[in-house]
Amino acid sequence: MTSGDQFEPSTKTVNSLAIVEAVANREGVPALQLQPPLYEAVDPDALDTLLTTERSVSQSPITIQFEYAGYRIIVDSDDEFRIE
């Protein structure tokens, strides 16, 4: 994969697990072996809640960016995310 890859998870919404799996795939390691754990970069439960709550409460777009495992993760409320 190249820098700035865009992903559409197989589930209906982006969630923390999809992000971990995509970064692990890029790193060539199983998701459970990825270091550091996602919770050291962002609260996974809060991320999942924010993304699902935002979609159900408002049609306003939302974008969340954070650094994880040496990558910039950009999550959009249109159910896609990018790894740069």
Number of C-alpha atoms within 10 A of each C-alpha: 9 8 11 14 12 16 16 14 17 9 9 10 17 23 22 18 14 18 23 20 17 19 21 18 14 14 13 10 13 12 18 10 9 17 12 11 14 17 11 11 12 15 12 17 12 11 16 16 13 15 23 16 11 15 17 8 8 9 9 8 10 14 11 13 14 11 14 20 17 10 14 15 19 18 23 16 19 15 18 16 25 19 23 14
